[in-house]
Amino acid sequence: MDFEGLLAGWNGEHAVIRYDAEGGAWMFVCVHSTVLGPAGGGTRMRVYPAPADGLADAMRLSGAMTWKMAAAGMPRGGGKAVLAVQELPTGEPRRRLLRRYGELVASLGGSYRTAGDMNISPEDLDVVAETCPWVYGTTGRGGNSGRGTARGGVHAIRATVEHAFGSPDLAGRSVLVQGAGAVGGLLARELAEAGARVLVSDVDEERAAATGCETVPPEAVLETEVDVYSPCAVGGTLSADSIPQLACRAIAGCANNQLAEPEDAERLRERGILYAPDYVVNAGGIIQLIGLEDESWNEAQLEERLAGIGHTLRALFAEAVTEKITPAEAADGLVRRRLSGSASSG
C-alpha cells in the first residue's frame, strides 16, 4: 500500500513525512492521540523493504502507545517515529541525520516527544537533543528505560502469579524469559533474585548464557513446561499456530504486540492460560522516563508507580472473571473509558 492509502485508513491525528535527501532516509512522525496530553513514543531506525512499510510501522506503534499511556494512567498521548534508512548509518552521517531528525521533532512544538526504540541508543538521543528539547532517555537524565520496563515486569509477574496460584511469592515458581536483551536480561536477573527458577531463551546463545540462568533453545520455548512464559523479544508470537503448543499456566512479558490477532486472547482463555495484556505489563519504561524527567519523582515514588502496574493487573483479572471476558478485553475497556472520559471533560 502507498502513503495515500495508509493515511486514508488511519485513525490517528496527524503524520509528518519528510524525505531526507542528504541521508537518503525517510522520516515518519505519527501522532496518534493527544487526548490525554502531548504524544510520547520512541524512535526506531530500521531498514524496511519499502518506505511505506516504515510509515505503516510508525502508525501501528503510535496507536499502541496511546493504549499504553492510557492504561498506565500517564498524562500523555501516543506517538511514534521511524527513520527508514537504506542501511544503518554510522559516524558523522549518523550524527547529521539524527540532528536533522531532532529539528523535525522540534518543529512540532512539543506535540510529539521522543525517546529510544530499535537501533536508537541513549547516546543517539544525546545527539537528537542537540537540536530538540523534547527528548527522553538521554544519557544524562531519565536513563535507560529498560530498567523501568523490567522492574514493572516483575510487578506484573507477581500479580499474574498471585491470580493464577493464590500468592505473589515467586520463590519456587518457574518463569521462562524469551529474549535476553536490554529488558529481558534485567528481568531474568531480578526474577532470579526474587527466588524464581528462571529459564532464558535467546537467538543469541551467549547472551542467554550471560544472564547466569538455565537456557532453553529457541525451538523448545513453546513446549517447555513452566508456570509463566514471559515474551520479551519480538511481537506476534502468540497465534493460532503457537497457542496450542504452549505448556505454561500464564503469560506475562514485556514484548510489544504479543498477540498476532485480537482473537488470540480468547484462544488463550480457552486453553486455561492466564494472559496479562502486554501494554499494561511493559509500561514501566514510559513511567520511568516521564516520572523522572517531567514529574521530578525520586526513586521511591518511581517504585510506587511501577508497583501500580501490578495493582492494575489485579483489577483487570478480577474484572475479567466477573464479566466473563478476557483480561485483554478488560484492559481495552479501561483504556477506552480513560480516553472518552478525558475527551468529554476537555
N, C-alpha and C positions, 0 to 999 in steps of 0.2 A: 504494500500500500504506500502511496506517496504522502508528502506532507499535508496536502489539502485534504485527503481522505481521513488521515489521522486526526487532524484538527477538527474536522466537521463532526466526528464521532466522539469527541472528548467532552467530559462534563466538568473540566476544570475552569478556573477563572481566566488565566492568560498564559501564553507561552511566548518566549523570546527565542528567535532563531537567528544566529549570526554565523556567517562563514568567515573564518579567519584565513585570509589569503596567504599571509606570511608562513603560517604553520601548516596550512592545508588541512585544518581541523574544522569541524562543525561544533558550535557551542549551542546547547539547548538548555534553557532555564524554564521549568514548568512550575507555575504557582497553581496548585490545585484548589486551595481554600485559604482565605484569611478571615473566616467567620470567627474563629477563636482568638486570632491575633496574627502578627506577621508570620509568613510561611517559613518554616525551617526544614532543612533536609540536606543531606550530604551531596558532594560532587563526586562522580566517578569518571575515571578516564579509561577508555577501552577502545579496542579495535572492533568495529562492527562490520558485518557483511555489506551493509549499505547504510548511508546516513539516516534513512527513515527508521531503521532499527534502533538507532540511538535515541531518536525522538520518542519512539514508542516506549522504550525503556524508561525514559525520564517521566513520561506521562503516567505509566503504571506505578512507578515508585513514588511519585508525588502523591498519588491517591492513597497509597499505603501509609505515607507519613501523616496525612490528615487523620486517618484512623488511629495511628499510634499516638499522636499527640493528644487526641481527644480521650482515648482510653486511659492515658496516663494522667489526665487532669491538668495538662500543661497549657499555659496561655499562649498557644501558638497554633498556626495552621500548618498545612502540609505543602512542601515543595521539594523539588529535586533538580539537580543539574547533571548534564552529561557532556563530557568533552569527547567527541567521536573522532579519533585520530587514525591516521594511516598506519602508524607504528608508534609505540610508546616512546616519546622523546626523552632525551637526557641532556644534562649540562645546560648551557646557555639557551638553546632553543626551548627547553622545557621552562626555564625561568621566564623567558619573554612571553610564552603562551600563557602561563599562569598569571602574569601581571596584566596581560590584556583581558584575561577572563575576570580578574578582580575589578577592572574598570567597568566591565559589563554589569557585574552584580551591583557595584556601587551606583550605577546609573539608575537602578530600580528604586533607590531611595529607602532601602530597608524593608521593602515589601517581601523580599526573599533574603534569608540569612543562611549562609552555607557552612558546611563542616566537611569532614573527610568521608570518603567511601572507597570503593575499589580503586587501587593504584594511586591513591592520594594520601600522602603521609602528613603528620604534623609539620614537618619541615616544608613540605609543599604549601601548606596553609600559611606558614610564615611569609612565603612569597606572595600569595594572594592578598594577604593583609597589608602588603606594601602599598596597594592601590585601592583597598576596600576596607571600610570599617566594620562590615557585617560578617565577620568570620569567627567561627567557634573551633576549639580543639587545636589551636596552635601550640607550639612547644612551651610557651610561657604562661598560659592561662589555665583553662579548664583541664588540660592534659588529655591523654589518650582515652577516648570514650569507651574503649574495650573494657576498662576497669569497671565502670558503672554497669555496662551490659552484663558482664559476667557476675557481678555481685547481685544484680537484680535477678539473674537466672537462678542463683542459689535460693533466694527467697521464693521464687516461683516453684522450684522443685520441692522445697519444703511444704508449700501449700498443696501441691499436687499429691505428694506422698501422704500428707495428712488426710486428704479426701479419699484417697484410694485404700489406705491401710489403717487409718484411725489415729496416726501420730505423725507429727512433723519431724521426728527424730530420724536422722539419716544414718545413724550407726547401724551397720549390717545391711543396709539397703544397697542394691546394685544399680548403677547408672552407667549407660553406655553413651559416651560423648562422641558424636560423629563430627569430625573436623577439629583439628588441634591448632588452629590459627590464633590470631590475636585475642579472640574471645574464648574459643573452646579450650585452649591450653590453660588459660587462667581459671576457667570454670572447673576443669578437671582437677586442678590442684586444690581449689577451695573445697570441692566436694570431698576429696580425699582427706583433707584436714578435718572435715566435719565427721569423719568416720565411715563414710560410704565406701563400698567396694566399687572402684571406678575402672571402667574399661574404656579405651580410647581407640578410635579408628581414624585413619587419615590416608589419603592417597600418597602422601609423603611419609614413608615408614619411619624415617629418622625423626621427623617432627612429632609423630605419635609417641615414639620411644622416649623423647626428651621430657615428656610430662612425668616420667617415672611410674606410670600406671601400666597395668596389663593392657596389651594391644590386641586388636582384632582385625583381621584382613578385611578390606572394604567389601569384598564379595560375600562376607559372612555376617555383615551387620544386621540385616533384617531378621534372620532366623536365630540370632543369639538371644538366649533366654535371660532377660533382665527385668527388674522392677520398672525402671524408667529408661526410655530411649530419648536422648537429647540431641536432635539435629542442630548442628552449629556451623554448617558449611553452605552449600548451595540450596536453593529453594526447590519446590516442586517434587520432593522425594516421596511424599505420601500420596499415593494414587490408587486407582482401581487395580493396578497390577501389583503394587508393592504391599498394600494393606493386608491382603490375605496371607502374606509371608511373615508378618510381624509376630514376634514372640515376647512382646513386652506387655506390661499391665497398664502403663501410662506413657504419655509423650509430653515432654516439656523442654523445648530447646530454643536457642537464640537465633536460628536461621530465619530469614525473611521468607514469607510466602511459601510455607511448607506444604500446604495443600495444593495439589495440581489443579483441582477444581473444587468449588464450594461443596459439591455432593460428597466429597471425601470425609467431611466431618460426620455425616450420617453413617458412612461406611465404618468409620472407627467406632461409633457408638454401637452399631450392630454387632461388632466383634467384641464389645465389652472393654474397649481400650479408652481410658480417660485422656482427652486431648485438652491441653492448655493452649488457648489461642496465641499464636506466635507474636502478634503485635502487642499483646499485653506482656508476655514474658520478656521480650527483648527491648523494652522501653528504657532500660537503665542508662543507656548511653546519652539519650537526649535529656533525661532527668539530670544527669551529672553536669552536662555542658551548660544547660540553661540555668540550673541552680547555682553552680559555682561562678559562672561568668556574668549572669544578669541579676540574679537574686541575692548574691553575696552570702550564700549559705556557708556554714562551717561543715566539717566532716560529720559531726553528729546529726546535723539537720539533713545532710545528704543521705546518710544511712537510714534515717527515719522515713524519708520519701522513697528510697529504694525498697524498704520493707513494705511500703504501701502496695507494691506490685503483688506481693503475697496476699494482702488483705483484699485487693480487687479480685484476685482469682478465687478466693474462698467464697466471696459473694456471688461470683458468676457460676461457680459449681453448684451452689445452693439453689440459685435461680433456675439453673438447667434441670435440676431434679424436680423442683416444684412445678415448673411449667412444662415438663416433659419435652424439652428441647435440647439441642446440643450446646455445649459451652461456647462454641463459635457463634451460634445464633444469639446467645445471651450477650456476648461481647459486642456483636454488631448492634444489638438493641441499645446497649449502653452508649455507644458512640452516637447513634442517631439521636438519642434523647439529649445528649450534651450539645450536639451541633444545632438541633432545632431549638433547644432552649436558649442558646446564646443568640441565635438569629432572631427569635421572637422578642428577646429583651433588648436587642441592639437597635 
